Amino acid sequence: MSAQSTTIPVLILVFPEFNTLDVNGPLEVLRNTYLKTQPTNFSITVAAADEHTTAGEDIIIKRHISLPEALSSISSYSILIVPGASPSAILPHLKPGDPHFAALLDVCEAFSRLGPVADGTERTLLSICTGALMLGYHGLFDGLRATTHFMVFDKLRELCADYAERNPGAKGTVVVPQSGGEPVRWVDAGLNNHGVRVVSAGGVSCGMDATLFVLSERLGRATALKVAGVMEYAWRENV
C-alpha cells in the first residue's frame, strides 16, 4: 500500500447467534488480497454488546469496540453491515420494550441519518439475510424496497407493515420479489431521505453478491470482477 492510499472504514455489527457467512462473506470481499495492493481498500471494525460473541455455528468472535463506542464514533464509518441469524434468534426480540437489540438498532438508526461523508461520498447501509428483519422492524426500510432470506419474506412484510401502523405518516416498504416476481440476490433501494444508500441481500451467500455490488459502486465493476475472480466465486450480478 502506498503513502497516498485511502481507506474506506466499514463497521460490522454482530450479536448472539449471528450467521458466520453473513460476516465472513463480506470480509472476504472487502479484505481480499487483491484489494490490499490497490490505492483504495477497506478497514473493518466489529462492534458488539459483549467482548466475545458466539455465532450460530458456535464460532466465537472478539469485538473491536462496544456498541456505545460504535454509536459515539458512527460518523467515522462509510459502510455499515448488519448480518442475520436464525429467525429464532431475532424475531422474539422484535417487540416494543425488548432491550435485546436496542443498542444495535440505535447504531443503525444513527448511521442511516448521517448523510454523505465530508467529501460527498455516499454512505451505504447493507443488511444481509435476516438482518433485514431488524431494520424492517425499526423502520429503516420505510419508503424503500428491500429483500431478505426467502423463508422470511412474509415476516419482513409483516414487520414493515407493523412499523407503518405504529408510525402514522410512514410510507411503507415494498418487499421483493412480490408475488410471482423473479427471485433477486439483493436489492439496491437507492438513497434514503438522508442520502444514505440502502442495500439488502437475500439469504446467506447473497451477502457476497451484494457486497461485490457495493464494492463495484465504490471502486468500479472491473475491481469487483477481479476480486470475485481471486475468490473463484461466480458473482451473480443479475438482480
PASEBA-1860 file (N, C-alpha, C; in nm, 3 decimals):
! residues 239
1> MSAQSTTI> 0.084/-0.118/0.000/0.000/0.000/0.000/0.088/0.125/0.000 ~ 0.059/0.222/-0.085/0.140/0.342/-0.094/0.100/0.442/0.013 ~ 0.186/0.547/0.027/0.158/0.650/0.127/0.032/0.727/0.091 ~ -0.003/0.727/-0.040/-0.122/0.801/-0.083/-0.249/0.716/-0.080 ~ -0.241/0.596/-0.028/-0.358/0.508/-0.028/-0.468/0.564/0.060 ~ -0.590/0.531/0.026/-0.705/0.572/0.106/-0.777/0.448/0.158 ~ -0.842/0.465/0.271/-0.910/0.354/0.336/-1.056/0.390/0.357 ~ -1.144/0.298/0.322/-1.287/0.314/0.344/-1.323/0.237/0.470
9> PVLILVFP> -1.366/0.305/0.576/-1.395/0.236/0.703/-1.532/0.168/0.703 ~ -1.532/0.042/0.744/-1.653/-0.040/0.746/-1.680/-0.087/0.889 ~ -1.805/-0.076/0.931/-1.847/-0.123/1.063/-1.940/-0.243/1.046 ~ -1.910/-0.352/1.117/-1.995/-0.470/1.115/-2.050/-0.492/1.256 ~ -2.180/-0.509/1.267/-2.244/-0.532/1.396/-2.275/-0.680/1.413 ~ -2.225/-0.740/1.520/-2.256/-0.881/1.545/-2.334/-0.894/1.676 ~ -2.405/-1.003/1.687/-2.492/-1.028/1.802/-2.501/-1.179/1.822 ~ -2.547/-1.225/1.936/-2.551/-1.370/1.962/-2.624/-1.449/1.853
17> EFNTLDVN> -2.559/-1.554/1.807/-2.612/-1.647/1.707/-2.610/-1.592/1.565 ~ -2.534/-1.483/1.540/-2.522/-1.433/1.403/-2.468/-1.543/1.312 ~ -2.500/-1.532/1.183/-2.453/-1.630/1.086/-2.312/-1.595/1.041 ~ -2.222/-1.692/1.046/-2.082/-1.662/1.017/-2.059/-1.621/0.871 ~ -2.128/-1.684/0.775/-2.106/-1.646/0.636/-2.159/-1.505/0.607 ~ -2.260/-1.463/0.681/-2.310/-1.326/0.665/-2.202/-1.224/0.699 ~ -2.108/-1.263/0.783/-1.995/-1.176/0.819/-1.872/-1.209/0.736 ~ -1.838/-1.337/0.727/-1.715/-1.376/0.659/-1.720/-1.354/0.509
25> GPLEVLRN> -1.839/-1.364/0.449/-1.851/-1.337/0.306/-1.811/-1.195/0.272 ~ -1.872/-1.093/0.335/-1.829/-0.956/0.313/-1.683/-0.931/0.349 ~ -1.634/-0.996/0.455/-1.493/-0.981/0.491/-1.403/-1.030/0.379 ~ -1.436/-1.144/0.320/-1.355/-1.199/0.212/-1.353/-1.105/0.092 ~ -1.465/-1.038/0.066/-1.471/-0.943/-0.044/-1.390/-0.817/-0.012 ~ -1.418/-0.756/0.101/-1.363/-0.624/0.131/-1.219/-0.627/0.179 ~ -1.174/-0.742/0.231/-1.034/-0.754/0.273/-0.960/-0.853/0.184 ~ -1.004/-0.862/0.061/-0.943/-0.953/-0.036/-0.797/-0.917/-0.060
33> TYLKTQPT> -0.715/-1.019/-0.083/-0.572/-0.998/-0.106/-0.547/-0.899/-0.220 ~ -0.628/-0.905/-0.325/-0.610/-0.814/-0.438/-0.625/-0.669/-0.394 ~ -0.726/-0.640/-0.313/-0.752/-0.502/-0.272/-0.639/-0.446/-0.186 ~ -0.569/-0.532/-0.114/-0.461/-0.485/-0.027/-0.346/-0.426/-0.106 ~ -0.341/-0.453/-0.236/-0.236/-0.397/-0.321/-0.281/-0.273/-0.396 ~ -0.407/-0.232/-0.376/-0.464/-0.122/-0.452/-0.461/0.009/-0.374 ~ -0.474/0.123/-0.445/-0.469/0.253/-0.378/-0.581/0.275/-0.276 ~ -0.696/0.210/-0.299/-0.808/0.223/-0.206/-0.846/0.085/-0.155
41> NFSITVAA> -0.856/0.072/-0.024/-0.902/-0.054/0.033/-0.993/-0.026/0.151 ~ -1.027/-0.129/0.225/-1.127/-0.118/0.331/-1.069/-0.161/0.465 ~ -1.107/-0.089/0.569/-1.073/-0.131/0.706/-1.200/-0.179/0.773 ~ -1.186/-0.278/0.860/-1.302/-0.341/0.923/-1.299/-0.320/1.073 ~ -1.412/-0.279/1.129/-1.431/-0.272/1.274/-1.554/-0.353/1.309 ~ -1.539/-0.442/1.407/-1.651/-0.523/1.454/-1.699/-0.468/1.588 ~ -1.827/-0.439/1.597/-1.886/-0.390/1.722/-1.988/-0.492/1.773 ~ -1.995/-0.505/1.904/-2.089/-0.599/1.965/-2.119/-0.556/2.107
49> ADEHTTAG> -2.224/-0.611/2.163/-2.262/-0.579/2.301/-2.162/-0.636/2.401 ~ -2.108/-0.752/2.370/-2.017/-0.821/2.462/-1.879/-0.836/2.399 ~ -1.779/-0.856/2.484/-1.641/-0.871/2.437/-1.629/-0.987/2.338 ~ -1.696/-1.097/2.369/-1.695/-1.215/2.281/-1.839/-1.252/2.247 ~ -1.862/-1.284/2.120/-1.996/-1.319/2.073/-1.990/-1.453/2.002 ~ -2.081/-1.542/2.039/-2.084/-1.675/1.978/-2.183/-1.677/1.862 ~ -2.135/-1.721/1.746/-2.218/-1.730/1.627/-2.310/-1.850/1.634 ~ -2.405/-1.855/1.542/-2.496/-1.969/1.535/-2.424/-2.099/1.507
57> EDIIIKRH> -2.305/-2.088/1.446/-2.225/-2.207/1.415/-2.123/-2.237/1.524 ~ -2.139/-2.172/1.642/-2.056/-2.195/1.761/-1.912/-2.146/1.746 ~ -1.888/-2.054/1.653/-1.760/-1.986/1.643/-1.767/-1.858/1.725 ~ -1.661/-1.826/1.797/-1.660/-1.708/1.882/-1.579/-1.597/1.816 ~ -1.634/-1.478/1.812/-1.565/-1.363/1.755/-1.544/-1.258/1.864 ~ -1.429/-1.194/1.861/-1.395/-1.089/1.958/-1.420/-0.953/1.893 ~ -1.490/-0.868/1.963/-1.521/-0.736/1.909/-1.398/-0.645/1.914 ~ -1.401/-0.541/1.830/-1.304/-0.432/1.840/-1.353/-0.325/1.937
65> ISLPEALS> -1.483/-0.294/1.927/-1.541/-0.189/2.009/-1.680/-0.231/2.056 ~ -1.730/-0.162/2.158/-1.865/-0.188/2.209/-1.967/-0.113/2.123 ~ -2.094/-0.145/2.142/-2.199/-0.074/2.069/-2.206/0.073/2.108 ~ -2.194/0.109/2.238/-2.190/0.252/2.271/-2.072/0.324/2.205 ~ -1.958/0.257/2.197/-1.843/0.317/2.128/-1.870/0.333/1.979 ~ -1.938/0.235/1.921/-1.975/0.246/1.780/-2.069/0.364/1.757 ~ -2.163/0.381/1.849/-2.258/0.491/1.835/-2.188/0.626/1.845 ~ -2.095/0.638/1.938/-2.027/0.766/1.957/-1.932/0.800/1.842
73> SISSYSIL> -1.890/0.699/1.768/-1.796/0.722/1.657/-1.859/0.693/1.521 ~ -1.991/0.690/1.516/-2.060/0.640/1.397/-2.028/0.720/1.272 ~ -2.001/0.849/1.286/-1.971/0.930/1.168/-1.838/0.895/1.104 ~ -1.759/0.810/1.172/-1.630/0.768/1.117/-1.644/0.663/1.008 ~ -1.763/0.604/0.994/-1.778/0.489/0.906/-1.852/0.524/0.778 ~ -1.809/0.459/0.671/-1.869/0.481/0.540/-1.968/0.371/0.501 ~ -1.947/0.251/0.556/-2.034/0.137/0.527/-2.069/0.068/0.658 ~ -2.195/0.034/0.675/-2.242/-0.041/0.792/-2.306/-0.170/0.744
81> IVPGASPS> -2.261/-0.283/0.801/-2.313/-0.414/0.762/-2.383/-0.479/0.881 ~ -2.506/-0.525/0.857/-2.585/-0.592/0.960/-2.613/-0.735/0.913 ~ -2.550/-0.835/0.973/-2.573/-0.974/0.934/-2.705/-1.026/0.988 ~ -2.737/-1.148/0.949/-2.857/-1.213/1.000/-2.825/-1.329/1.093 ~ -2.928/-1.404/1.124/-2.916/-1.520/1.212/-3.041/-1.605/1.190 ~ -3.049/-1.716/1.258/-3.173/-1.792/1.256/-3.288/-1.702/1.301 ~ -3.403/-1.708/1.236/-3.515/-1.625/1.280/-3.546/-1.638/1.429 ~ -3.521/-1.756/1.485/-3.550/-1.776/1.627/-3.458/-1.695/1.718
89> AILPHLKP> -3.346/-1.647/1.664/-3.255/-1.563/1.741/-3.290/-1.415/1.730 ~ -3.381/-1.382/1.638/-3.414/-1.242/1.612/-3.559/-1.209/1.646 ~ -3.651/-1.285/1.592/-3.793/-1.249/1.599/-3.848/-1.233/1.741 ~ -3.810/-1.317/1.838/-3.866/-1.300/1.972/-3.834/-1.164/2.035 ~ -3.731/-1.097/1.983/-3.689/-0.970/2.043/-3.741/-0.848/1.968 ~ -3.814/-0.869/1.860/-3.866/-0.756/1.783/-4.006/-0.721/1.832 ~ -4.008/-0.659/1.949/-4.134/-0.616/2.009/-4.105/-0.496/2.097 ~ -4.202/-0.408/2.113/-4.181/-0.288/2.193/-4.134/-0.321/2.334
97> GDPHFAAL> -4.033/-0.248/2.380/-3.983/-0.265/2.516/-3.877/-0.371/2.533 ~ -3.853/-0.453/2.432/-3.749/-0.556/2.444/-3.613/-0.490/2.420 ~ -3.519/-0.500/2.516/-3.392/-0.428/2.505/-3.285/-0.502/2.426 ~ -3.312/-0.625/2.381/-3.207/-0.711/2.326/-3.130/-0.646/2.212 ~ -3.201/-0.586/2.118/-3.136/-0.524/2.003/-3.137/-0.371/2.010 ~ -3.173/-0.315/2.123/-3.191/-0.170/2.132/-3.064/-0.094/2.097 ~ -2.952/-0.132/2.156/-2.827/-0.060/2.131/-2.781/-0.079/1.987 ~ -2.798/-0.199/1.934/-2.760/-0.225/1.795/-2.843/-0.141/1.700
105> LDVCEAFS> -2.973/-0.133/1.724/-3.060/-0.056/1.636/-3.037/0.094/1.652 ~ -2.994/0.138/1.769/-2.955/0.278/1.786/-2.839/0.313/1.692 ~ -2.744/0.221/1.681/-2.630/0.242/1.591/-2.678/0.248/1.446 ~ -2.765/0.155/1.409/-2.817/0.151/1.272/-2.893/0.279/1.238 ~ -2.978/0.322/1.330/-3.057/0.443/1.303/-2.968/0.565/1.290 ~ -2.870/0.577/1.380/-2.779/0.691/1.373/-2.705/0.694/1.240 ~ -2.660/0.577/1.196/-2.589/0.570/1.067/-2.681/0.609/0.953 ~ -2.805/0.563/0.958/-2.898/0.588/0.848/-2.933/0.735/0.833
113> RLGPVADG> -2.903/0.816/0.934/-2.935/0.958/0.933/-2.814/1.047/0.904 ~ -2.699/0.987/0.879/-2.576/1.066/0.867/-2.566/1.145/0.738 ~ -2.617/1.090/0.630/-2.593/1.153/0.501/-2.453/1.121/0.451 ~ -2.410/1.188/0.344/-2.279/1.158/0.285/-2.164/1.193/0.379 ~ -2.046/1.136/0.349/-1.925/1.171/0.424/-1.881/1.310/0.380 ~ -1.779/1.364/0.446/-1.739/1.502/0.424/-1.703/1.532/0.278 ~ -1.646/1.434/0.208/-1.606/1.458/0.069/-1.720/1.438/-0.030 ~ -1.840/1.412/0.022/-1.956/1.394/-0.063/-1.986/1.251/-0.101
121> TERTLLSI> -1.898/1.157/-0.065/-1.921/1.016/-0.095/-2.040/0.964/-0.014 ~ -2.129/0.893/-0.081/-2.245/0.841/-0.008/-2.206/0.727/0.084 ~ -2.278/0.715/0.193/-2.261/0.601/0.284/-2.355/0.489/0.240 ~ -2.324/0.367/0.285/-2.405/0.251/0.249/-2.441/0.170/0.371 ~ -2.570/0.144/0.387/-2.621/0.054/0.490/-2.659/-0.077/0.422 ~ -2.595/-0.187/0.462/-2.615/-0.317/0.399/-2.664/-0.418/0.500 ~ -2.784/-0.471/0.477/-2.832/-0.583/0.559/-2.815/-0.712/0.481 ~ -2.786/-0.818/0.552/-2.767/-0.948/0.490/-2.862/-1.049/0.552
129> CTGALMLG> -2.932/-1.123/0.467/-3.021/-1.230/0.512/-3.126/-1.174/0.609 ~ -3.143/-1.239/0.722/-3.246/-1.198/0.818/-3.210/-1.074/0.898 ~ -3.090/-1.019/0.875/-3.060/-0.889/0.935/-3.163/-0.785/0.894 ~ -3.225/-0.808/0.777/-3.329/-0.717/0.729/-3.449/-0.712/0.823 ~ -3.473/-0.818/0.897/-3.588/-0.819/0.988/-3.575/-0.709/1.094 ~ -3.454/-0.692/1.146/-3.431/-0.588/1.246/-3.449/-0.449/1.187 ~ -3.394/-0.428/1.068/-3.406/-0.296/1.006/-3.550/-0.267/0.966 ~ -3.621/-0.370/0.919/-3.762/-0.351/0.884/-3.846/-0.316/1.005
137> YHGLFDGL> -3.823/-0.385/1.114/-3.896/-0.359/1.238/-3.874/-0.215/1.284 ~ -3.751/-0.166/1.266/-3.715/-0.033/1.315/-3.745/0.078/1.215 ~ -3.801/0.042/1.100/-3.841/0.144/1.004/-3.732/0.194/0.912 ~ -3.619/0.126/0.907/-3.509/0.177/0.826/-3.523/0.145/0.678 ~ -3.625/0.068/0.643/-3.660/0.046/0.502/-3.781/0.128/0.461 ~ -3.834/0.211/0.549/-3.958/0.281/0.519/-3.942/0.370/0.395 ~ -4.036/0.356/0.303/-4.030/0.432/0.179/-3.939/0.371/0.074 ~ -3.885/0.252/0.102/-3.787/0.190/0.014/-3.829/0.048/-0.023
145> RATTHFMV> -3.748/-0.016/-0.106/-3.763/-0.157/-0.139/-3.661/-0.236/-0.058 ~ -3.692/-0.363/-0.029/-3.600/-0.445/0.050/-3.625/-0.592/0.022 ~ -3.525/-0.673/0.055/-3.541/-0.817/0.047/-3.472/-0.883/0.166 ~ -3.487/-1.015/0.175/-3.428/-1.091/0.285/-3.423/-1.238/0.242 ~ -3.396/-1.328/0.334/-3.399/-1.470/0.304/-3.540/-1.510/0.261 ~ -3.548/-1.596/0.158/-3.680/-1.629/0.102/-3.775/-1.691/0.204 ~ -3.721/-1.752/0.311/-3.809/-1.816/0.408/-3.880/-1.716/0.499 ~ -3.835/-1.590/0.498/-3.898/-1.490/0.587/-3.948/-1.368/0.510
153> FDKLRELC> -3.976/-1.383/0.380/-4.035/-1.272/0.305/-4.161/-1.220/0.374 ~ -4.251/-1.310/0.408/-4.378/-1.268/0.467/-4.357/-1.204/0.603 ~ -4.260/-1.253/0.678/-4.233/-1.195/0.810/-4.179/-1.053/0.794 ~ -4.093/-1.030/0.695/-4.043/-0.894/0.673/-4.158/-0.802/0.632 ~ -4.246/-0.851/0.547/-4.364/-0.769/0.510/-4.446/-0.735/0.634 ~ -4.465/-0.833/0.720/-4.543/-0.812/0.842/-4.477/-0.709/0.933 ~ -4.346/-0.719/0.950/-4.274/-0.626/1.038/-4.277/-0.484/0.982 ~ -4.260/-0.471/0.850/-4.264/-0.338/0.790/-4.404/-0.278/0.798
161> ADYAERNP> -4.506/-0.361/0.779/-4.643/-0.314/0.792/-4.673/-0.273/0.935 ~ -4.619/-0.348/1.030/-4.638/-0.316/1.171/-4.573/-0.182/1.205 ~ -4.455/-0.156/1.148/-4.390/-0.027/1.170/-4.478/0.086/1.117 ~ -4.532/0.067/0.998/-4.617/0.171/0.939/-4.741/0.195/1.023 ~ -4.795/0.090/1.081/-4.914/0.104/1.167/-4.880/0.178/1.295 ~ -4.760/0.154/1.347/-4.718/0.219/1.472/-4.673/0.362/1.452 ~ -4.647/0.400/1.327/-4.591/0.532/1.300/-4.671/0.601/1.190 ~ -4.774/0.676/1.229/-4.854/0.749/1.130/-4.764/0.837/1.043
169> GAKGTVVV> -4.789/0.834/0.915/-4.706/0.910/0.822/-4.599/0.827/0.756 ~ -4.579/0.705/0.804/-4.481/0.616/0.740/-4.528/0.583/0.599 ~ -4.432/0.562/0.510/-4.463/0.541/0.369/-4.481/0.394/0.332 ~ -4.433/0.305/0.417/-4.441/0.163/0.387/-4.319/0.114/0.311 ~ -4.307/-0.017/0.302/-4.192/-0.081/0.238/-4.241/-0.185/0.137 ~ -4.177/-0.188/0.022/-4.207/-0.291/-0.078/-4.103/-0.401/-0.063 ~ -4.147/-0.518/-0.020/-4.058/-0.633/-0.006/-4.058/-0.710/-0.137 ~ -3.940/-0.733/-0.192/-3.929/-0.801/-0.321/-3.853/-0.933/-0.306
177> PQSGGEPV> -3.885/-1.030/-0.392/-3.981/-1.019/-0.502/-4.124/-1.019/-0.451 ~ -4.210/-0.945/-0.521/-4.351/-0.951/-0.490/-4.408/-1.080/-0.548 ~ -4.531/-1.110/-0.517/-4.593/-1.236/-0.559/-4.577/-1.258/-0.710 ~ -4.515/-1.371/-0.745/-4.495/-1.403/-0.885/-4.375/-1.338/-0.948 ~ -4.302/-1.256/-0.872/-4.186/-1.186/-0.926/-4.064/-1.276/-0.936 ~ -3.966/-1.229/-1.013/-3.841/-1.304/-1.029/-3.759/-1.296/-0.901 ~ -3.690/-1.404/-0.864/-3.604/-1.401/-0.746/-3.493/-1.297/-0.761 ~ -3.450/-1.242/-0.650/-3.340/-1.145/-0.650/-3.233/-1.190/-0.552
185> RWVDAGLN> -3.109/-1.155/-0.580/-2.998/-1.183/-0.488/-2.982/-1.068/-0.389 ~ -3.007/-0.948/-0.435/-3.004/-0.833/-0.346/-3.087/-0.722/-0.408 ~ -3.116/-0.621/-0.327/-3.193/-0.505/-0.373/-3.116/-0.379/-0.339 ~ -3.090/-0.298/-0.438/-3.035/-0.164/-0.416/-3.154/-0.069/-0.415 ~ -3.189/-0.021/-0.296/-3.307/0.065/-0.282/-3.277/0.211/-0.313 ~ -3.152/0.242/-0.345/-3.116/0.381/-0.368/-3.095/0.455/-0.237 ~ -3.110/0.585/-0.240/-3.083/0.668/-0.123/-3.207/0.689/-0.039 ~ -3.189/0.686/0.092/-3.300/0.720/0.181/-3.312/0.871/0.192
193> NHGVRVVS> -3.400/0.918/0.277/-3.424/1.062/0.286/-3.303/1.141/0.334 ~ -3.205/1.073/0.392/-3.086/1.140/0.442/-2.966/1.123/0.349 ~ -2.986/1.059/0.235/-2.878/1.042/0.139/-2.790/0.922/0.163 ~ -2.837/0.826/0.244/-2.763/0.701/0.267/-2.818/0.593/0.174 ~ -2.730/0.526/0.102/-2.773/0.417/0.015/-2.808/0.295/0.100 ~ -2.921/0.234/0.072/-2.968/0.118/0.148/-2.973/-0.003/0.056 ~ -2.896/-0.105/0.092/-2.888/-0.229/0.014/-2.925/-0.345/0.105 ~ -3.009/-0.434/0.058/-3.045/-0.553/0.136/-3.020/-0.677/0.053
201> AGGVSCGM> -2.961/-0.779/0.116/-2.928/-0.903/0.047/-3.026/-1.012/0.087 ~ -3.042/-1.110/-0.001/-3.118/-1.229/0.033/-3.040/-1.315/0.129 ~ -3.067/-1.443/0.129/-3.010/-1.531/0.229/-2.863/-1.564/0.210 ~ -2.790/-1.561/0.318/-2.656/-1.614/0.338/-2.561/-1.578/0.224 ~ -2.546/-1.665/0.122/-2.447/-1.640/0.017/-2.478/-1.515/-0.064 ~ -2.603/-1.471/-0.063/-2.639/-1.348/-0.133/-2.560/-1.229/-0.080 ~ -2.516/-1.238/0.045/-2.439/-1.130/0.103/-2.310/-1.103/0.029 ~ -2.249/-1.208/-0.028/-2.127/-1.188/-0.107/-2.159/-1.115/-0.237
209> DATLFVLS> -2.271/-1.151/-0.301/-2.310/-1.082/-0.424/-2.339/-0.935/-0.396 ~ -2.409/-0.908/-0.287/-2.443/-0.770/-0.252/-2.318/-0.690/-0.217 ~ -2.224/-0.752/-0.146/-2.101/-0.682/-0.110/-2.017/-0.654/-0.233 ~ -2.013/-0.747/-0.327/-1.943/-0.721/-0.453/-2.009/-0.605/-0.528 ~ -2.142/-0.595/-0.519/-2.211/-0.480/-0.579/-2.167/-0.351/-0.511 ~ -2.165/-0.351/-0.377/-2.121/-0.232/-0.304/-1.978/-0.197/-0.344 ~ -1.893/-0.298/-0.354/-1.755/-0.275/-0.398/-1.751/-0.214/-0.537 ~ -1.834/-0.265/-0.627/-1.836/-0.211/-0.764/-1.881/-0.066/-0.767
217> ERLGRATA> -1.973/-0.030/-0.678/-2.018/0.108/-0.670/-1.908/0.200/-0.621 ~ -1.821/0.150/-0.535/-1.713/0.231/-0.479/-1.590/0.234/-0.570 ~ -1.550/0.118/-0.620/-1.421/0.108/-0.691/-1.434/0.062/-0.835 ~ -1.556/0.041/-0.883/-1.576/0.003/-1.022/-1.601/-0.145/-1.041 ~ -1.674/-0.175/-1.149/-1.710/-0.314/-1.177/-1.588/-0.400/-1.205 ~ -1.489/-0.344/-1.272/-1.370/-0.422/-1.304/-1.300/-0.471/-1.178 ~ -1.296/-0.386/-1.077/-1.234/-0.426/-0.950/-1.316/-0.535/-0.883 ~ -1.448/-0.521/-0.884/-1.533/-0.624/-0.824/-1.516/-0.758/-0.895
225> LKVAGVME> -1.507/-0.755/-1.028/-1.487/-0.879/-1.103/-1.351/-0.941/-1.072 ~ -1.250/-0.857/-1.054/-1.117/-0.908/-1.019/-1.121/-0.976/-0.883 ~ -1.185/-0.913/-0.786/-1.196/-0.972/-0.652/-1.273/-1.104/-0.658 ~ -1.383/-1.106/-0.730/-1.460/-1.230/-0.744/-1.375/-1.339/-0.808 ~ -1.292/-1.300/-0.905/-1.205/-1.397/-0.968/-1.102/-1.454/-0.873 ~ -1.042/-1.368/-0.792/-0.945/-1.414/-0.692/-1.012/-1.509/-0.593 ~ -1.137/-1.480/-0.560/-1.214/-1.567/-0.469/-1.258/-1.696/-0.537 ~ -1.244/-1.703/-0.672/-1.301/-1.813/-0.750/-1.451/-1.826/-0.722
233> YAWRENV> -1.516/-1.710/-0.726/-1.659/-1.702/-0.695/-1.733/-1.649/-0.816 ~ -1.843/-1.712/-0.852/-1.926/-1.667/-0.965/-2.024/-1.561/-0.916 ~ -1.985/-1.436/-0.931/-2.068/-1.324/-0.884/-2.198/-1.320/-0.962 ~ -2.310/-1.324/-0.891/-2.441/-1.310/-0.953/-2.477/-1.162/-0.958 ~ -2.457/-1.101/-1.074/-2.486/-0.958/-1.090/-2.632/-0.932/-1.123 ~ -2.700/-1.029/-1.179/-2.836/-1.005/-1.227/-2.934/-0.999/-1.111 ~ -2.964/-0.878/-1.068/-3.054/-0.859/-0.955/-3.196/-0.830/-1.004
END
